[in-house]
């Protein structure tokens, strides 16, 4: 299968694997694999698994009497099951859906992996996972009866279109229809995806995936019999070109799919949320989707939190108090993680018990989960969607000024919208000291793009290493790499990152990052060890540091370094020799 799907990548991958294996130290008894923000891009995930030292595919026999496990069912289907190697953990860092035709397959593969290895596989929730809870209430028959004018633009985005504005835009190509004619679940869903969820192509991606799923199971959505015959642990690999004819999949079919996957107890996204966490700790490393900063540290929101602009007064941003009205503060990191995960479980129970609005449309199940994935609703205290990343790196001067301005506006004008788009301060010593006091020396996150490879903050700055991993907007438009530049889509380009943590055990280990940059260059880097013997000279101590002229050292490539700087979503790149890289030590703690 791999030689067909990945073609000429095999030789390159074997060379890279040989490089990694030949340089592995003898203490390689422990390993964590990490990836986040795949967002339904199935081909990206396949490539990730092929490169992984943690995951692999195993042929799956006896799937279903009605479905062949070989290539004899007319569309070249081979069933394989995702497996975990011994002495390893795997963390999926959240955002499983939205940007590719593999949402359902990815969720099913990850959930099945979690079921096989419940103590060694950790699934985290991202904002793109949690916000789909809205479909249950906002696509319900009762909600479709609301006047079009009542459906406003999202409160957190003043530039988005209202539902009426969306329908008026659609009417321009359907002049014979009234707005009431166009007010269907299809258009409501299209509006939600495009103007409130930031994924305008997802509707058509789902139409395409329904075709694949129909070929796998013979029907979609799966029947009760199909569920009982264990479809979840099987994954579709296309071993030859499959004719994807989407014309037979109606708009109603697509709407029904979105409803099914979140509302049905066996739906892929419903299952993902059921098996996921908000945070996870493995030894000296903590994983969340967003960021742990001065505002999110120790904070657990109230289970009565609303997905709306808060009416409660803002907290003290300079020094959060233990006396807060909209949640609680927990000092022990491990207890904090446990409480956050209980918050998720309670929210899911609430959602499952009352998925629709109440009669007054003032309350619905899962409201607290929608709130925690929205920064204004949390007064900027969302561990799910706060973020370090800006300009492809973990800190910029511009982002710091914006953060300070946002805090001033929030306090002086009582405006929670000030937190939209604000980056967390990765140099803040307060959260670092809090984590260090409880044995945590590394944070790994996803959520916001960091250019064509992960962005790292060296532990030399605060004592805590930070790794931000999201290459979903990695394609470089300033270079031409030929046809393969769109291999993982128009935004990802050819870039892919493999992030692993390896060492003698969960408390003495190093960060290993390898992959392909946007220009097609392969890299494989080892960062310094973190743990009981930090004085040992291991790894490349230049990685994850800032140069005296404002660039960040992101990767070592051959005899040079790959550097990055930027602002917002604008990212610049540079290549320098080792002699030309002078890192800034002014901010170093030790």
KETINU-717437 format. One line per 2 residues: number of its first residue (from 1); their letters; for each residue x, y, z negated of C-alpha. Coordinates in pm, 1 decimal, always signed. Layout:
NUM = a = X Y Z | ... $
//
This chain:
1 = xx = +0.0 +0.0 +0.0 | +255.2 +260.2 -103.9 $
3 = xx = +455.5 +234.1 +217.0 | +143.4 +312.3 +417.3 $
5 = xx = -1.6 +591.0 +206.3 | +323.7 +770.3 +131.7 $
7 = xx = +509.9 +688.3 +451.0 | +861.8 +826.6 +463.0 $
9 = xx = +854.2 +935.7 +99.7 | +966.2 +587.9 -14.1 $
11 = xx = +1333.5 +621.2 +71.5 | +1349.6 +964.9 -86.9 $
13 = xx = +1175.3 +836.6 -398.7 | +1410.2 +539.0 -435.3 $
15 = xx = +1706.9 +776.6 -415.5 | +1555.3 +999.0 -683.4 $
17 = xx = +1470.2 +702.7 -907.7 | +1823.5 +570.1 -873.4 $
19 = xx = +1955.7 +910.1 -979.6 | +1729.4 +915.0 -1286.6 $
21 = xx = +1798.6 +555.0 -1390.1 | +2176.1 +581.7 -1349.6 $
23 = xx = +2180.9 +883.0 -1581.2 | +1949.7 +747.0 -1849.3 $
25 = xx = +2124.2 +725.6 -2189.4 | +2125.9 +406.6 -2391.6 $
27 = xx = +1879.1 +550.2 -2644.4 | +1595.4 +542.1 -2393.0 $
29 = xx = +1360.9 +336.4 -2612.2 | +1076.5 +587.5 -2618.7 $
31 = xx = +907.9 +777.9 -2337.8 | +603.6 +1001.4 -2285.2 $
33 = xx = +466.7 +1079.1 -1942.1 | +271.9 +1401.1 -1890.8 $
35 = xx = +69.6 +1558.0 -1612.8 | -207.2 +1817.7 -1614.8 $
37 = xx = -425.4 +2018.0 -1379.3 | -447.1 +1756.2 -1104.5 $
39 = xx = -800.9 +1893.1 -1056.4 | -927.3 +1609.2 -841.8 $
41 = xx = -634.5 +1604.7 -598.0 | -613.1 +1228.9 -557.4 $
43 = xx = -309.4 +1224.5 -326.5 | -112.7 +1431.2 -578.0 $
45 = xx = -195.8 +1184.5 -853.8 | -91.6 +889.0 -636.1 $
47 = xx = +245.6 +1050.0 -575.3 | +282.3 +1127.0 -946.0 $
49 = xx = +218.9 +763.4 -1039.8 | +465.3 +640.3 -779.8 $
51 = xx = +740.1 +857.5 -931.8 | +643.3 +786.5 -1293.0 $
53 = xx = +854.7 +587.5 -1537.5 | +542.5 +543.8 -1752.3 $
55 = xx = +251.8 +455.9 -1520.5 | +215.8 +201.2 -1242.9 $
57 = xx = -53.6 +30.5 -1037.4 | -137.5 -337.8 -1076.0 $
59 = xx = -347.2 -532.5 -829.7 | -691.4 -592.4 -972.7 $
61 = xx = -855.2 -924.6 -894.8 | -1213.1 -1036.3 -933.7 $
63 = xx = -1365.1 -691.1 -913.9 | -1707.0 -772.0 -778.1 $
65 = xx = -1860.8 -1059.0 -587.7 | -2004.9 -811.0 -342.6 $
67 = xx = -1681.9 -621.1 -277.9 | -1359.3 -762.2 -143.5 $
69 = xx = -1033.3 -691.1 -325.8 | -841.5 -711.1 -0.7 $
71 = xx = -872.9 -523.9 +325.8 | -1158.7 -732.2 +460.0 $
73 = xx = -1450.8 -502.4 +383.7 | -1406.4 -301.8 +702.9 $
75 = xx = -1252.1 +14.5 +561.8 | -913.4 -100.3 +431.3 $
77 = xx = -984.2 -100.2 +59.1 | -740.1 -239.0 -193.6 $
79 = xx = -830.8 -236.1 -561.2 | -561.0 -162.9 -815.3 $
81 = xx = -568.6 -81.1 -1183.5 | -367.0 +189.6 -1356.6 $
83 = xx = -131.2 +43.1 -1619.2 | +107.4 +172.4 -1886.7 $
85 = xx = +463.9 +47.3 -1931.4 | +583.1 -86.8 -2270.3 $
87 = xx = +715.7 +157.1 -2533.0 | +552.8 +453.4 -2362.3 $
89 = xx = +274.3 +704.7 -2409.3 | +84.4 +898.2 -2145.0 $
91 = xx = -80.1 +1237.0 -2187.7 | -318.8 +1387.9 -1937.0 $
93 = xx = -324.5 +1755.8 -2023.7 | -672.7 +1853.2 -1904.3 $
95 = xx = -849.9 +1994.7 -1597.9 | -931.2 +1672.5 -1417.9 $
97 = xx = -1178.4 +1813.4 -1163.7 | -1265.5 +2080.7 -905.1 $
99 = xx = -992.3 +2122.5 -642.7 | -993.3 +1799.3 -442.0 $
101 = xx = -1203.4 +1503.7 -324.6 | -1090.0 +1278.9 -609.7 $
103 = xx = -1268.8 +1407.6 -921.3 | -1460.7 +1088.6 -990.7 $
105 = xx = -1180.9 +846.5 -904.0 | -932.8 +1035.5 -1120.7 $
107 = xx = -1165.4 +1046.5 -1422.4 | -1246.7 +676.7 -1389.3 $
109 = xx = -881.7 +577.2 -1361.6 | -782.4 +787.7 -1663.7 $
111 = xx = -1071.4 +666.3 -1879.4 | -997.7 +304.3 -1798.5 $
113 = xx = -632.3 +358.1 -1887.7 | -741.5 +507.2 -2219.9 $
115 = xx = -965.7 +206.2 -2287.8 | -678.3 -32.7 -2221.0 $
117 = xx = -427.4 +154.9 -2439.6 | -633.5 +362.0 -2686.0 $
119 = xx = -339.9 +446.8 -2913.7 | -91.0 +526.0 -2637.5 $
121 = xx = -301.5 +722.1 -2387.1 | -412.4 +1073.9 -2475.7 $
123 = xx = -664.7 +1264.7 -2263.3 | -706.9 +1635.5 -2331.7 $
125 = xx = -994.9 +1861.2 -2236.5 | -938.1 +2163.8 -2017.5 $
127 = xx = -1172.1 +2447.4 -1935.2 | -1262.8 +2283.8 -1602.4 $
129 = xx = -1371.9 +1969.0 -1785.0 | -1577.3 +2138.7 -2054.6 $
131 = xx = -1752.9 +2399.5 -1841.7 | -1940.1 +2133.3 -1639.7 $
133 = xx = -2166.0 +2087.2 -1941.7 | -2350.4 +2387.6 -1800.8 $
135 = xx = -2495.2 +2179.1 -1515.7 | -2733.7 +1997.5 -1745.7 $
137 = xx = -2918.1 +2307.3 -1858.2 | -2863.9 +2546.0 -1568.1 $
139 = xx = -2965.5 +2298.7 -1294.6 | -3265.5 +2164.9 -1485.2 $
141 = xx = -3614.7 +2187.0 -1335.5 | -3720.5 +2432.5 -1605.9 $
143 = xx = -3425.4 +2662.5 -1547.8 | -3493.3 +2667.1 -1173.3 $
145 = xx = -3826.4 +2838.4 -1252.7 | -3653.2 +3146.3 -1388.9 $
147 = xx = -3685.8 +3468.7 -1187.0 | -3387.5 +3514.9 -957.1 $
149 = xx = -3324.0 +3862.2 -1101.7 | -3275.3 +3715.2 -1449.2 $
151 = xx = -2969.5 +3515.4 -1347.5 | -2687.8 +3763.8 -1396.8 $
153 = xx = -2322.8 +3752.1 -1303.3 | -2102.9 +3570.9 -1559.5 $
155 = xx = -2049.5 +3792.4 -1862.2 | -1671.6 +3740.3 -1851.4 $
157 = xx = -1626.2 +3850.6 -1487.2 | -1765.5 +4185.4 -1378.7 $
159 = xx = -1641.6 +4130.3 -1022.7 | -1843.9 +3813.4 -963.9 $
161 = xx = -2172.6 +3815.2 -775.2 | -2505.1 +3767.2 -946.9 $
163 = xx = -2725.6 +3483.1 -825.4 | -2946.9 +3727.9 -636.0 $
165 = xx = -2642.9 +3882.3 -464.3 | -2530.7 +3534.4 -365.3 $
167 = xx = -2869.7 +3451.5 -214.3 | -2874.4 +3780.9 -27.4 $
169 = xx = -2537.5 +3690.4 +121.6 | -2668.0 +3347.2 +224.3 $
171 = xx = -2977.2 +3508.4 +376.3 | -2758.4 +3690.9 +628.5 $
173 = xx = -2716.4 +3359.3 +811.2 | -3072.7 +3243.9 +738.3 $
175 = xx = -3276.2 +3544.9 +844.4 | -3598.9 +3346.6 +873.0 $
177 = xx = -3584.9 +3252.9 +500.5 | -3689.0 +3450.6 +195.5 $
179 = xx = -3485.0 +3458.9 -122.5 | -3742.9 +3229.7 -279.9 $
181 = xx = -3695.1 +2984.1 +6.7 | -3321.5 +2980.9 -58.0 $
183 = xx = -3359.3 +2943.1 -434.0 | -3280.5 +2570.9 -450.4 $
185 = xx = -3062.7 +2358.8 -674.9 | -2816.0 +2341.1 -387.9 $
187 = xx = -2769.9 +2716.9 -375.5 | -2772.6 +2748.7 -753.5 $
189 = xx = -2492.0 +2494.0 -771.1 | -2296.8 +2658.4 -488.7 $
191 = xx = -2326.7 +2992.1 -669.6 | -2211.0 +2840.8 -998.9 $
193 = xx = -1910.4 +2674.5 -839.1 | -1800.3 +2976.8 -636.6 $
195 = xx = -1883.0 +3271.6 -861.4 | -1875.8 +3134.7 -1216.2 $
197 = xx = -1638.1 +2835.3 -1207.2 | -1373.3 +2944.1 -956.8 $
199 = xx = -1393.9 +2647.0 -721.7 | -1577.4 +2739.8 -398.5 $
201 = xx = -1469.4 +2426.1 -208.1 | -1580.6 +2175.1 -470.2 $
203 = xx = -1927.6 +2118.3 -323.6 | -1781.6 +1987.5 +3.2 $
205 = xx = -1504.5 +1797.8 -175.6 | -1775.6 +1608.5 -363.2 $
207 = xx = -1958.8 +1530.6 -40.5 | -1637.8 +1374.9 +90.7 $
209 = xx = -1579.4 +1172.7 -225.3 | -1931.8 +1033.5 -216.4 $
211 = xx = -1844.1 +877.6 +119.1 | -1537.8 +709.5 -33.8 $
213 = xx = -1734.4 +586.3 -334.5 | -2007.3 +445.6 -116.2 $
215 = xx = -1741.6 +244.8 +68.6 | -1599.9 +116.1 -260.8 $
217 = xx = -1917.8 +9.0 -434.0 | -2165.0 -27.8 -151.5 $
219 = xx = -2381.0 +242.0 -309.4 | -2350.5 +570.1 -494.0 $
221 = xx = -2433.9 +650.3 -769.3 | -2338.0 +306.7 -902.9 $
223 = xx = -2619.5 +73.6 -999.0 | -2653.4 -86.4 -1341.6 $
225 = xx = -2525.4 -411.0 -1191.6 | -2219.1 -232.3 -1056.2 $
227 = xx = -2144.4 -84.0 -1396.4 | -2174.6 -426.0 -1558.0 $
229 = xx = -1936.8 -574.9 -1300.2 | -1668.6 -333.3 -1415.7 $
231 = xx = -1623.7 -74.9 -1141.1 | -1447.6 +172.4 -1366.4 $
233 = xx = -1109.4 -7.2 -1380.9 | -1079.6 -17.9 -1004.1 $
235 = xx = -936.0 +250.9 -785.8 | -958.0 +307.2 -412.9 $
237 = xx = -636.2 +315.6 -217.9 | -671.0 +392.6 +151.3 $
239 = xx = -444.9 +141.1 +322.6 | -540.1 +256.8 +668.5 $
241 = xx = -723.0 +551.4 +815.6 | -1084.9 +555.2 +703.9 $
243 = xx = -1337.0 +741.7 +910.7 | -1489.0 +987.1 +664.7 $
245 = xx = -1830.9 +1071.1 +805.0 | -1993.6 +1315.5 +564.6 $
247 = xx = -2297.0 +1390.8 +780.9 | -2506.2 +1125.0 +608.5 $
249 = xx = -2450.2 +1277.2 +265.3 | -2719.4 +1539.5 +207.2 $
251 = xx = -2694.7 +1851.9 -6.2 | -2937.4 +1689.6 -248.6 $
253 = xx = -2702.8 +1390.7 -274.7 | -2421.9 +1623.3 -375.1 $
255 = xx = -2631.9 +1799.9 -639.0 | -2744.6 +1465.4 -777.9 $
257 = xx = -2380.7 +1354.0 -800.1 | -2280.7 +1651.9 -1012.5 $
259 = xx = -2576.7 +1589.6 -1241.2 | -2506.5 +1217.4 -1264.6 $
261 = xx = -2137.1 +1245.8 -1351.1 | -2200.9 +1471.6 -1651.5 $
263 = xx = -2550.1 +1360.2 -1761.4 | -2543.7 +982.2 -1726.0 $
265 = xx = -2379.7 +794.4 -2012.3 | -2157.4 +613.5 -1758.2 $
267 = xx = -2082.2 +924.6 -1552.1 | -1711.7 +974.9 -1489.7 $
269 = xx = -1680.9 +1320.4 -1644.2 | -1912.6 +1231.5 -1932.4 $
271 = xx = -1688.3 +934.5 -2007.6 | -1375.7 +1147.7 -1978.1 $
273 = xx = -1506.2 +1397.4 -2233.9 | -1613.9 +1113.2 -2461.8 $
275 = xx = -1258.4 +970.9 -2468.6 | -1072.7 +1303.6 -2478.5 $
277 = xx = -930.7 +1535.7 -2744.5 | -861.9 +1905.5 -2777.6 $
279 = xx = -511.8 +1846.0 -2914.0 | -275.0 +1557.4 -2970.5 $
281 = xx = +50.2 +1510.5 -3161.0 | +311.8 +1249.3 -3077.0 $
283 = xx = +609.5 +1271.8 -3310.8 | +774.6 +1612.8 -3274.7 $
285 = xx = +555.7 +1724.8 -2981.9 | +209.4 +1877.0 -2977.5 $
287 = xx = -8.9 +1888.0 -2666.2 | -295.1 +2127.2 -2590.9 $
289 = xx = -436.5 +2253.3 -2263.0 | -386.6 +2625.0 -2329.1 $
291 = xx = -154.2 +2775.5 -2591.9 | -73.9 +2783.3 -2961.7 $
293 = xx = -18.2 +3146.6 -3053.3 | -73.5 +3382.3 -3346.5 $
295 = xx = -448.1 +3390.1 -3273.5 | -512.6 +3019.5 -3213.4 $
297 = xx = -280.2 +2873.9 -3479.4 | -473.5 +2722.9 -3773.0 $
299 = xx = -808.4 +2842.4 -3629.7 | -1100.9 +2602.4 -3586.9 $
301 = xx = -1418.3 +2770.5 -3452.6 | -1758.0 +2733.9 -3612.4 $
303 = xx = -1973.4 +2457.1 -3467.8 | -2237.0 +2726.8 -3420.5 $
305 = xx = -2017.5 +2928.0 -3181.4 | -2204.3 +3075.1 -2885.1 $
307 = xx = -2103.3 +3085.7 -2520.1 | -2155.0 +3461.1 -2502.8 $
309 = xx = -1995.6 +3785.7 -2610.5 | -1960.9 +3751.3 -2988.1 $
311 = xx = -2173.1 +3959.4 -3221.2 | -1945.2 +3897.9 -3517.3 $
313 = xx = -1674.2 +4157.3 -3588.9 | -1327.7 +4082.8 -3453.5 $
315 = xx = -1078.7 +3906.1 -3679.6 | -754.5 +4061.9 -3793.0 $
317 = xx = -528.3 +4007.4 -3494.2 | -204.5 +4110.9 -3661.4 $
319 = xx = -231.9 +3860.8 -3946.1 | -534.5 +3628.6 -3917.7 $
321 = xx = -703.9 +3586.8 -4254.6 | -816.2 +3263.5 -4412.9 $
323 = xx = -1146.6 +3437.9 -4484.1 | -1328.1 +3440.5 -4151.7 $
325 = xx = -1697.7 +3425.1 -4076.1 | -1683.7 +3242.2 -3742.9 $
327 = xx = -1473.1 +2938.8 -3827.2 | -1209.0 +2814.6 -4065.9 $
329 = xx = -831.3 +2827.5 -4100.8 | -637.3 +2508.4 -4170.8 $
331 = xx = -275.2 +2528.2 -4277.0 | -160.5 +2171.0 -4210.5 $
333 = xx = -95.6 +2117.6 -3838.5 | -206.5 +1755.6 -3839.1 $
335 = xx = -528.3 +1837.9 -4023.1 | -582.9 +2127.5 -3780.8 $
337 = xx = -558.5 +1890.1 -3484.1 | -793.8 +1645.3 -3653.1 $
339 = xx = -1048.2 +1922.5 -3715.7 | -1028.2 +2048.9 -3356.9 $
341 = xx = -1097.4 +1698.7 -3230.3 | -1389.1 +1662.3 -3469.8 $
343 = xx = -1518.6 +1991.8 -3329.9 | -1512.5 +1833.6 -2984.1 $
345 = xx = -1689.2 +1517.3 -3097.7 | -1957.9 +1714.5 -3282.4 $
347 = xx = -2009.9 +1932.5 -2976.0 | -2052.6 +1631.0 -2751.3 $
349 = xx = -2306.9 +1477.6 -2987.6 | -2496.0 +1806.2 -2982.9 $
351 = xx = -2484.9 +1813.5 -2602.3 | -2606.0 +1456.8 -2569.5 $
353 = xx = -2893.5 +1513.1 -2812.6 | -3027.3 +1827.5 -2642.3 $
355 = xx = -2872.7 +1888.8 -2299.1 | -3131.1 +2150.5 -2194.1 $
357 = xx = -3225.4 +2495.0 -2321.3 | -3476.1 +2530.7 -2602.0 $
359 = xx = -3808.6 +2695.8 -2519.7 | -3679.9 +3044.9 -2602.6 $
361 = xx = -3361.3 +2984.0 -2401.1 | -3149.2 +3083.3 -2698.6 $
363 = xx = -2981.5 +2751.3 -2770.3 | -2865.0 +2436.4 -2591.4 $
365 = xx = -2656.5 +2138.7 -2687.3 | -2280.4 +2171.9 -2637.4 $
367 = xx = -2285.0 +2550.7 -2666.5 | -1981.6 +2540.4 -2897.7 $
369 = xx = -1781.0 +2349.5 -2637.2 | -1861.9 +2608.4 -2373.8 $
371 = xx = -1752.7 +2877.0 -2617.9 | -1410.2 +2728.6 -2691.1 $
373 = xx = -1321.5 +2724.2 -2321.4 | -1398.9 +3096.8 -2289.2 $
375 = xx = -1160.3 +3352.4 -2438.5 | -1408.8 +3640.1 -2489.7 $
377 = xx = -1647.8 +3407.5 -2674.2 | -1363.1 +3323.2 -2912.8 $
379 = xx = -1225.4 +3675.7 -2957.9 | -915.3 +3554.8 -2773.0 $
381 = xx = -865.1 +3250.0 -2996.9 | -909.0 +2962.7 -2751.6 $
383 = xx = -648.9 +2689.0 -2775.9 | -807.4 +2549.5 -2457.4 $
385 = xx = -765.4 +2851.0 -2229.8 | -514.7 +3090.1 -2384.8 $
387 = xx = -194.9 +3069.6 -2183.4 | +174.3 +3153.5 -2191.9 $
389 = xx = +223.6 +3163.2 -1816.5 | +262.1 +3479.7 -1612.2 $
391 = xx = +443.7 +3530.0 -1285.7 | +549.7 +3166.5 -1271.5 $
393 = xx = +733.7 +3184.4 -1605.5 | +649.1 +3172.4 -1977.7 $
395 = xx = +710.4 +3540.6 -2052.1 | +727.0 +3871.4 -1866.4 $
397 = xx = +759.1 +4227.5 -1992.5 | +442.2 +4322.1 -1804.9 $
399 = xx = +242.1 +4044.1 -1970.0 | +361.5 +4153.8 -2312.9 $
401 = xx = +245.3 +4510.9 -2248.4 | -91.2 +4382.8 -2129.0 $
403 = xx = -123.4 +4170.8 -2441.2 | -53.3 +4466.1 -2670.6 $
405 = xx = -301.6 +4680.1 -2479.4 | -566.2 +4406.0 -2500.7 $
407 = xx = -525.9 +4385.5 -2877.6 | -567.7 +4762.3 -2907.6 $
409 = xx = -880.4 +4763.4 -2690.0 | -1030.2 +4466.7 -2873.6 $
411 = xx = -982.4 +4631.5 -3212.9 | -1063.0 +4992.9 -3128.1 $
413 = xx = -1349.3 +4933.8 -2884.4 | -1470.3 +4603.0 -3031.4 $
415 = xx = -1444.0 +4458.5 -2681.6 | -1373.6 +4081.7 -2656.5 $
417 = xx = -1348.2 +4105.7 -2276.6 | -1005.6 +4259.3 -2327.4 $
419 = xx = -864.4 +3908.5 -2367.3 | -947.1 +3789.3 -2015.0 $
421 = xx = -623.3 +3713.1 -1829.6 | -394.7 +3800.4 -2120.7 $
423 = xx = -82.2 +3589.1 -2175.4 | +23.2 +3468.1 -2521.2 $
425 = xx = +353.8 +3578.2 -2673.0 | +581.0 +3275.2 -2644.4 $
427 = xx = +853.5 +3453.5 -2846.1 | +630.9 +3507.0 -3150.6 $
429 = xx = +809.9 +3350.5 -3445.9 | +495.6 +3307.4 -3658.3 $
431 = xx = +341.6 +3010.7 -3471.5 | +688.4 +2861.8 -3421.4 $
433 = xx = +762.4 +2870.6 -3794.6 | +419.9 +2721.5 -3869.9 $
435 = xx = +481.4 +2430.3 -3634.4 | +839.9 +2375.6 -3750.9 $
437 = xx = +724.4 +2357.0 -4111.8 | +516.2 +2054.8 -4013.6 $
439 = xx = +778.2 +1878.4 -3800.9 | +662.3 +2003.9 -3458.6 $
441 = xx = +947.8 +2117.2 -3235.0 | +789.9 +2114.4 -2889.8 $
443 = xx = +464.9 +2239.2 -2729.7 | +351.3 +2103.2 -2392.7 $
445 = xx = +64.5 +2273.6 -2210.8 | -93.9 +2317.5 -1869.6 $
447 = xx = -381.1 +2545.6 -1765.5 | -215.7 +2833.8 -1579.7 $
449 = xx = +13.4 +2804.5 -1274.3 | +389.6 +2833.9 -1322.8 $
451 = xx = +514.8 +2841.6 -964.4 | +672.3 +2540.6 -794.7 $
453 = xx = +805.2 +2370.0 -1109.9 | +729.7 +2370.9 -1483.8 $
455 = xx = +828.1 +2675.0 -1690.5 | +1024.0 +2604.9 -2008.4 $
457 = xx = +1121.7 +2816.1 -2307.6 | +1442.2 +2681.7 -2461.7 $
459 = xx = +1416.7 +2588.4 -2829.3 | +1718.6 +2813.9 -2883.6 $
461 = xx = +1485.2 +3115.8 -2895.5 | +1235.1 +3028.9 -3171.4 $
463 = xx = +1329.2 +2673.7 -3267.6 | +1031.5 +2537.1 -3072.0 $
465 = xx = +1065.7 +2428.7 -2710.2 | +768.1 +2521.6 -2489.1 $
467 = xx = +691.8 +2348.8 -2159.3 | +414.5 +2487.8 -1938.9 $
469 = xx = +320.1 +2249.1 -1659.4 | +83.1 +2354.6 -1380.8 $
471 = xx = +197.5 +2350.2 -1018.6 | -150.2 +2393.5 -870.2 $
473 = xx = -42.4 +2720.0 -700.0 | +308.7 +2618.2 -601.6 $
475 = xx = +313.0 +2671.6 -228.2 | +559.6 +2938.5 -117.7 $
477 = xx = +430.5 +3150.7 +165.5 | +767.0 +3320.5 +209.2 $
479 = xx = +920.2 +3005.8 +359.2 | +822.5 +2753.5 +623.0 $
481 = xx = +864.3 +2385.0 +546.5 | +673.5 +2248.8 +843.2 $
483 = xx = +356.0 +2043.6 +843.9 | +428.3 +1878.3 +509.8 $
485 = xx = +397.1 +2215.5 +334.8 | +23.8 +2143.4 +301.5 $
487 = xx = +76.2 +1790.2 +176.8 | -98.8 +1856.0 -153.7 $
489 = xx = -327.9 +2128.9 -22.3 | -293.3 +2490.3 +82.7 $
491 = xx = -215.9 +2603.1 -272.7 | +6.8 +2322.6 -401.4 $
493 = xx = +207.3 +2282.5 -82.1 | +474.9 +2013.4 -113.7 $
495 = xx = +566.5 +2073.9 -477.8 | +518.8 +1806.3 -742.5 $
497 = xx = +651.1 +1777.1 -1097.0 | +724.4 +1477.1 -1316.5 $
499 = xx = +747.6 +1575.6 -1683.5 | +860.2 +1312.1 -1932.8 $
501 = xx = +990.7 +1311.8 -2289.0 | +1247.5 +1040.5 -2359.1 $
503 = xx = +1473.9 +939.4 -2642.5 | +1540.6 +691.9 -2919.9 $
505 = xx = +1205.5 +759.9 -3088.4 | +918.3 +1007.5 -3111.0 $
507 = xx = +1119.0 +1247.9 -3328.0 | +1452.2 +1249.5 -3143.7 $
509 = xx = +1411.9 +1305.2 -2774.2 | +1466.5 +1529.8 -2477.2 $
511 = xx = +1258.5 +1684.2 -2201.5 | +1318.7 +1537.5 -1854.7 $
513 = xx = +1173.9 +1720.1 -1554.8 | +1209.7 +1607.6 -1195.2 $
515 = xx = +1022.3 +1651.9 -872.1 | +1008.1 +1844.4 -548.0 $
517 = xx = +1024.5 +2221.2 -516.3 | +807.2 +2410.0 -271.2 $
519 = xx = +1086.2 +2414.9 -11.8 | +1117.5 +2033.9 -24.9 $
521 = xx = +1428.1 +2026.6 -245.4 | +1444.9 +1740.4 -494.5 $
523 = xx = +1562.4 +1805.3 -850.2 | +1614.4 +1601.6 -1167.0 $
525 = xx = +1697.5 +1780.6 -1491.9 | +1757.7 +1683.3 -1853.9 $
527 = xx = +1705.4 +1942.7 -2127.0 | +1889.8 +1935.3 -2462.3 $
529 = xx = +1778.0 +1685.7 -2725.7 | +1541.9 +1795.1 -2999.2 $
531 = xx = +1545.3 +1614.0 -3331.0 | +1770.2 +1514.3 -3616.5 $
533 = xx = +2096.1 +1558.8 -3430.8 | +2045.4 +1889.3 -3252.4 $
535 = xx = +2413.2 +1976.7 -3273.6 | +2491.6 +1701.6 -3024.4 $
537 = xx = +2581.0 +1843.8 -2684.4 | +2327.8 +1687.1 -2452.7 $
539 = xx = +2134.9 +1811.1 -2153.3 | +2166.2 +2140.2 -1969.0 $
541 = xx = +2157.9 +2424.3 -2221.3 | +2105.6 +2688.7 -1950.9 $
543 = xx = +1759.3 +2559.6 -1854.3 | +1463.8 +2744.3 -2002.7 $
545 = xx = +1655.5 +3063.1 -2070.2 | +1627.5 +3416.5 -1937.9 $
547 = xx = +1910.0 +3587.5 -1751.6 | +2038.6 +3931.0 -1842.8 $
549 = xx = +1873.1 +4072.7 -1530.4 | +1527.7 +3932.5 -1603.3 $
551 = xx = +1510.9 +3599.8 -1419.0 | +1425.2 +3264.8 -1578.5 $
553 = xx = +1635.2 +2952.2 -1518.2 | +1380.2 +2687.0 -1421.0 $
555 = xx = +1574.3 +2403.9 -1254.8 | +1920.3 +2284.8 -1165.5 $
557 = xx = +1953.8 +2185.1 -801.3 | +2278.7 +2030.4 -680.9 $
559 = xx = +2549.8 +2287.9 -765.4 | +2313.1 +2580.3 -821.6 $
561 = xx = +2018.2 +2698.7 -1030.4 | +1659.7 +2764.4 -922.9 $
563 = xx = +1545.6 +3093.7 -1077.5 | +1208.2 +3260.8 -1101.3 $
565 = xx = +1043.7 +3585.3 -1206.8 | +711.8 +3749.1 -1131.8 $
567 = xx = +399.1 +3929.9 -1241.7 | +48.9 +3785.4 -1259.2 $
569 = xx = +18.5 +3540.9 -969.3 | +304.2 +3699.5 -775.7 $
571 = xx = +615.0 +3482.8 -804.5 | +968.1 +3546.0 -677.7 $
573 = xx = +1244.5 +3287.4 -642.4 | +1622.3 +3300.3 -628.9 $
575 = xx = +1909.8 +3051.7 -607.4 | +2237.7 +3118.1 -787.4 $
577 = xx = +2555.0 +2929.3 -857.6 | +2637.8 +2839.4 -1216.3 $
579 = xx = +2903.8 +3111.1 -1225.6 | +2643.5 +3374.4 -1132.2 $
581 = xx = +2393.1 +3278.7 -1402.2 | +2439.1 +3477.7 -1722.6 $
583 = xx = +2166.6 +3407.4 -1976.6 | +2041.0 +3654.6 -2232.9 $
585 = xx = +2126.1 +3569.0 -2593.4 | +1969.2 +3876.9 -2751.2 $
587 = xx = +1648.7 +3691.6 -2840.4 | +1812.5 +3372.9 -2956.6 $
589 = xx = +1727.9 +3266.1 -3308.8 | +2042.7 +3064.9 -3348.1 $
//
